[in-house]
Amino acid sequence: MKKVYTCFTTDVIHGGHLNIISEAKKYGKVIVGVLSDKAKIQYDKFPIISFEERFEMIKSIDGIDEVVEQNNILYDEVLERIKPDYVIHGNNWSKYPESVVRENVIKKLSEYGGQLIEVPYTYNAGVAKIDSIMKEKLAMPEYRRKRLHRLLELCPIVKAIEAHNGLTGLIAEKTVVEINGEFNQFDAMWVSSLCDSTVKGKPDIELVDISSRMRTLEEIMDVTTKPIILDGDTGGQTEHFIYNVRTLERIGVSAVIIEDKVGLKRNSLFGTEAEQTQDSIESFCNKIKAGKDALRTEEFMIIARIESLILEQGMEDAIKRAFAYVEAGADGIMIHSRQKTPDEIFEFCDKFREKEKRVPIVVVPTSYNSTTESELISHGVNIVIYANHLTRSAFPAMKNTAISILKNHRSQEVENNIMPFNEIIKLIDEL
């Protein structure tokens, strides 16, 4: 009997999947691959149910003869192993990035005479409703909040990019690239106090209060599903921090990062040029403990940001604080630097990892921006935050457009440098 192969990435079976199985049965033995979590998160939405649950769900469907795990987005390994006579798929994968997978399948099948069968994609009111429900579930607090923990288990490094409103959230949510068969997307979003303040035209001194920050979070969360890490500045007074972490936990934020400074907050990149006071170890540990005690789940993370290198207090002080903060209950350590090279960051990571293997390390390579993610991984970094790049890229583009219109008294000259509005609208899902 000839073999027919298809791969499912779904968390729920609907009529479209059953139609593919029905068509596949006409050609021979039906083998279905279940895409692994690790492969799925490289270009698709995060799974709502576990791989094991998806595997058993598909295994229980009538008409399927065998179920296997597919560990890569591209089909090379599974096709080499199974050598199916046919691969069957809906005809909805002709657009990027799925088109890369389609081309890969055609190329691989041609090596041994296999054939691709494409059936009309099933999309009706029932399927549309299921898609909508699944997206809404992904955005629900109980699903979104715990996702950062899972990403830390699955990813060699979790990539977060700054988002400051719904549109930048959609860019973070939907941008996928493929290079040499490797797919990549951002895993999480960083809601920065610097960018949140800047887009409101306010200084970065904790002037934008928590209520306003919450509105920004709601705007982003309303249109996205990825986990959110919030820049919590100093955390404010401990009594306020307790209240705020409960709110963040309840609405589905995955983590808050607070820095060990007190007094009027100034941006860290000023370093010692602006008067900044580092909190005592005892006081900051008490804030961490109070925040942890206030939580009602084990999913929400409080990450301690160490300013010792920024304030030129030395490596020994940074390491001492790191271990004290971990002892106080911190779920992660963020180490910051304004040096142009990563040397002191790497030194810190190496010394921290000598004793502490479990607690995640977070870095923000804004100043040492030539450092690659693979270099960070080699020194034990778990989360990299691209902290302000969407804001910084938008500002010069908007300013240059305004200047050009004023100079030329018309907008024709800027047309080649701006995106057609219908391309922007494509980012926005309609109900």
C-alpha positions in Angstrom: 0.0 0.0 0.0 1.3 3.5 -0.9 1.9 6.0 1.9 0.3 9.4 2.2 1.8 12.0 4.6 0.4 15.2 6.0 1.4 17.4 9.0 -0.9 19.1 11.5 0.0 22.1 13.7 -3.5 22.6 15.1 -4.8 22.6 18.6 -8.3 21.7 17.5 -9.6 19.5 14.6 -12.2 21.0 12.3 -13.8 20.2 9.0 -10.7 21.3 7.0 -8.5 18.7 8.7 -11.1 16.0 8.3 -11.4 16.8 4.6 -7.6 16.3 4.1 -7.7 13.0 5.9 -10.7 11.9 3.8 -8.8 12.8 0.6 -5.6 11.2 1.8 -7.4 7.8 2.4 -8.1 7.7 -1.4 -4.4 7.3 -2.1 -3.2 4.8 0.6 -2.0 4.5 4.2 -2.5 7.8 6.0 0.4 9.0 8.2 0.0 12.3 10.1 2.9 14.3 11.6 2.4 16.4 14.7 4.7 19.4 14.7 6.6 19.7 17.9 6.3 22.7 20.2 9.9 23.7 19.5 9.3 23.8 15.8 5.8 25.3 16.0 6.9 28.4 17.9 9.5 29.4 15.3 6.8 30.7 13.0 3.3 29.9 14.2 1.2 30.8 17.2 2.0 29.2 20.6 0.1 26.0 21.2 -2.7 26.1 23.7 -2.5 22.4 24.5 0.6 20.3 25.0 2.3 18.3 22.3 1.2 15.1 24.0 -2.4 16.2 24.0 -2.2 17.2 20.3 -0.6 13.8 19.5 -3.4 11.9 21.3 -6.1 14.1 19.7 -4.9 13.3 16.2 -4.3 9.6 17.0 -8.0 9.3 18.0 -9.3 10.4 14.6 -10.8 7.6 12.4 -9.0 7.0 9.1 -5.4 7.7 10.4 -3.1 4.7 10.3 -0.1 6.2 12.0 0.9 9.3 13.9 4.5 10.6 14.1 6.3 13.6 15.6 7.7 16.1 13.1 10.6 18.0 14.8 11.3 20.6 12.1 9.2 23.1 10.1 10.8 21.9 6.9 9.9 18.3 6.0 13.4 17.0 5.1 14.0 14.7 8.1 10.5 13.2 8.2 10.3 12.6 4.4 13.7 11.0 4.5 12.5 8.7 7.3 9.1 7.8 5.9 9.6 8.2 2.2 5.8 8.7 1.5 4.6 8.4 -2.1 2.4 11.4 -1.5 2.3 14.5 0.7 -1.1 16.1 0.9 -1.8 19.7 2.0 -4.4 22.4 1.7 -3.6 24.9 -1.1 -3.3 27.8 1.4 0.5 27.7 1.7 1.6 29.6 -1.4 2.3 32.9 0.6 5.4 33.6 2.6 6.5 32.2 5.0 4.6 28.9 4.3 5.7 29.1 0.7 9.2 28.2 1.8 7.9 25.0 3.4 5.9 24.2 0.2 9.0 24.6 -2.0 11.0 22.4 0.4 8.4 19.6 0.1 8.4 19.8 -3.7 12.1 19.6 -3.9 12.4 16.7 -1.4 9.7 14.7 -3.1 11.3 15.2 -6.5 14.5 13.5 -5.2 12.7 10.1 -5.1 9.7 10.5 -7.3 7.1 11.5 -4.7 4.1 13.7 -5.5 2.5 16.7 -3.8 -1.3 16.7 -3.7 -3.0 20.0 -2.9 -6.7 20.2 -2.0 -8.8 23.3 -1.7 -8.4 25.0 1.6 -11.6 24.7 3.7 -12.6 28.0 5.1 -16.2 28.6 6.2 -18.1 30.2 9.0 -17.5 27.2 11.3 -13.7 27.3 10.7 -13.6 31.0 11.0 -15.3 30.8 14.4 -12.9 28.1 15.6 -9.9 30.3 14.5 -11.4 33.3 16.3 -11.9 31.3 19.5 -8.4 29.9 19.5 -6.9 33.4 19.0 -9.0 34.7 21.9 -7.9 31.8 24.1 -4.3 32.6 23.4 -4.8 36.1 24.6 -6.5 35.1 27.8 -4.5 35.9 31.0 -4.3 32.2 32.1 -2.8 31.2 28.8 -0.6 34.2 28.1 0.9 34.6 31.6 2.5 31.2 31.8 3.9 31.3 28.3 7.2 32.9 29.2 8.1 30.0 31.5 7.4 27.6 28.6 9.5 29.6 26.2 12.4 29.5 28.5 12.2 25.7 28.4 11.9 25.5 24.6 14.1 28.3 23.2 17.9 28.6 23.3 17.2 32.3 23.9 13.9 34.2 24.2 13.8 37.2 21.9 11.7 40.2 23.1 11.2 43.4 21.2 9.7 46.7 22.4 6.1 47.5 21.8 4.4 50.7 22.9 1.0 50.5 21.3 -1.4 48.2 19.4 0.3 48.6 16.1 3.9 47.9 17.3 2.4 45.0 19.2 1.1 43.6 15.9 4.5 44.0 14.3 6.1 42.1 17.2 3.3 39.5 16.9 3.3 38.9 13.2 6.8 39.4 11.9 8.4 36.2 10.7 11.6 35.7 8.6 13.2 32.7 7.0 16.9 32.5 6.2 18.4 29.3 4.8 15.5 27.2 6.0 15.5 28.6 9.5 12.4 30.4 10.7 12.5 33.1 13.3 10.0 35.4 15.1 10.0 37.4 18.3 8.9 35.3 21.3 7.7 38.1 23.6 7.1 41.8 23.9 8.9 44.4 26.1 6.8 47.3 27.3 9.4 49.9 28.1 8.8 52.8 30.4 11.3 54.8 28.2 9.3 54.2 25.0 5.9 54.5 26.7 7.0 57.9 28.1 8.6 59.0 24.8 5.6 58.4 22.6 3.5 60.4 25.0 6.1 63.2 24.9 7.0 62.9 28.5 10.4 62.5 30.2 11.6 59.1 31.4 11.4 59.8 35.1 8.4 57.6 36.1 6.1 60.6 35.3 3.8 58.3 33.3 1.9 56.7 36.2 0.9 53.0 36.5 -2.7 53.7 35.4 -1.4 55.1 32.1 1.0 52.2 31.8 -2.0 49.8 32.3 -3.8 51.5 29.4 -0.8 50.8 27.2 -0.8 47.2 28.3 -4.5 46.8 27.6 -4.1 48.3 24.1 -1.3 45.9 23.2 -3.0 42.9 24.9 -6.2 43.5 23.1 -4.7 42.7 19.7 -1.8 40.3 20.5 -1.2 36.9 22.1 2.5 36.8 22.9 3.8 37.1 26.5 4.6 40.6 27.9 7.6 41.6 30.0 6.9 45.0 31.7 9.6 47.5 32.5 8.6 48.3 36.1 11.3 51.0 36.7 12.2 50.9 40.4 8.9 49.3 41.4 8.1 52.4 43.4 7.3 52.1 47.1 7.0 48.5 48.3 3.4 49.0 49.4 2.5 50.1 45.9 4.6 47.4 44.2 2.6 44.7 46.1 -0.6 46.1 44.7 0.8 46.5 41.2 2.2 43.0 40.8 -1.2 41.5 41.7 -2.8 43.6 39.0 -0.2 42.6 36.4 -0.5 39.0 37.3 -4.3 39.2 37.1 -4.4 40.8 33.6 -1.9 38.2 32.2 1.5 40.0 32.1 4.3 37.3 32.3 7.0 39.3 34.1 8.0 42.6 35.6 11.6 43.8 35.7 12.5 46.3 38.5 15.8 48.0 38.9 17.7 48.5 42.2 17.6 52.3 42.3 15.8 54.8 44.5 14.8 58.4 44.2 14.0 60.2 41.0 14.4 57.7 38.2 16.8 58.7 35.4 17.5 56.5 32.3 20.3 54.1 32.9 22.2 55.1 29.7 23.0 58.4 31.5 25.1 56.4 33.9 27.0 58.5 36.4 26.4 61.7 34.3 23.0 62.1 36.1 22.6 61.8 39.8 21.3 58.3 40.5 21.2 56.4 43.8 21.4 52.6 44.0 19.1 50.9 46.6 20.7 49.0 49.4 20.8 45.2 49.0 18.6 44.7 52.1 15.9 47.2 51.0 15.7 45.8 47.4 15.6 42.2 48.7 12.7 43.2 50.9 10.9 44.6 47.9 11.4 41.4 45.9 10.2 39.3 48.9 7.1 41.5 49.3 6.3 41.2 45.6 6.7 37.4 45.6 4.5 37.0 48.7 1.8 39.0 47.0 1.5 36.7 44.0 -1.2 34.1 43.7 0.4 31.9 40.9 3.8 30.5 40.3 3.7 31.8 36.7 4.3 35.5 37.1 8.0 36.4 37.3 9.7 39.2 39.2 13.1 39.9 37.6 15.7 42.0 39.4 17.7 44.4 37.4 21.2 45.2 38.7 22.6 48.7 38.0 26.1 48.2 39.6 27.9 48.2 36.2 25.9 51.3 35.0 26.8 53.2 38.1 30.4 52.0 38.1 30.2 50.1 41.4 32.2 47.2 40.1 31.8 43.5 39.2 32.1 42.3 42.8 29.1 44.4 43.8 27.0 43.2 40.9 27.7 39.6 41.6 27.0 40.0 45.3 23.7 41.7 44.6 22.7 39.0 42.0 23.0 36.1 44.5 21.3 38.2 47.2 18.4 38.9 44.9 18.1 35.2 43.9 18.1 34.3 47.6 15.3 36.8 48.1 13.2 35.1 45.5 13.9 36.9 42.2 12.9 34.7 39.2 15.6 36.2 37.0 18.5 38.6 36.9 18.9 41.4 34.4 22.4 42.8 34.1 22.8 46.1 32.4 25.8 47.9 30.8 26.4 51.0 28.7 29.7 49.8 27.4 30.2 49.5 23.7 31.6 45.9 24.1 30.0 43.0 25.9 33.1 42.2 27.9 31.7 43.1 31.4 28.4 41.5 30.6 30.1 38.2 29.6 32.3 38.4 32.7 29.2 38.8 34.9 27.3 36.0 33.2 30.2 33.6 33.5 30.8 34.3 37.2 27.0 34.0 37.9 26.7 30.7 36.0 29.6 29.2 38.0 27.3 28.9 41.0 23.8 29.5 39.6 22.7 27.3 36.7 18.9 27.6 36.9 17.9 31.3 37.3 17.4 33.1 33.9 19.8 35.9 32.9 18.3 38.8 30.9 20.3 41.3 28.9 19.6 44.4 26.9 22.4 44.9 24.3 21.5 48.4 23.2 25.0 49.8 23.5 26.9 46.6 22.7 24.7 46.0 19.7 27.2 44.0 17.5 26.9 41.1 19.9 25.0 38.2 18.4 22.4 36.0 20.1 24.6 33.0 19.7 27.4 34.8 21.6 24.9 35.6 24.4 23.7 32.0 24.5 27.3 30.8 24.9 27.6 32.8 28.1 24.3 31.5 29.6 21.9 34.3 28.6 18.3 33.3 28.5 16.4 36.4 27.4 17.5 39.2 25.1 15.5 42.4 24.9 15.6 44.8 21.9 14.4 47.5 24.1 13.6 50.6 22.1 14.3 49.9 18.4 10.8 50.3 17.0 10.4 53.7 18.6 13.9 54.8 17.5 13.3 53.7 13.9 9.9 55.3 13.7 11.1 58.8 14.9 13.6 59.6 12.1 11.2 58.2 9.5 8.4 60.5 10.6 10.6 63.5 11.1 12.1 63.1 7.6 8.7 62.8 6.1 7.5 66.0 7.8 10.7 67.9 6.7 10.2 66.8 3.1 6.6 67.9 2.9 7.5 71.3 4.3 10.4 71.7 1.9 8.4 70.6 -1.2 5.0 71.9 -0.3 3.6 68.5 -1.3 3.9 64.8 -0.4 5.0 63.2 -3.7 8.7 63.1 -2.7 8.1 60.9 0.3 5.9 58.4 -1.5 8.8 55.9 -2.2 9.8 55.9 1.5 6.4 55.2 3.0 4.3 52.1 3.1 1.0 52.0 1.3 -1.8 52.1 3.9 -3.4 48.9 2.7 -0.2 47.1 3.7 -0.5 48.4 7.2 -4.2 47.5 7.4 -3.2 43.9 6.5 -1.7 43.6 10.0 -5.1 44.2 11.6 -7.4 41.3 11.9 -11.1 41.9 11.2 -13.7 40.0 13.2 
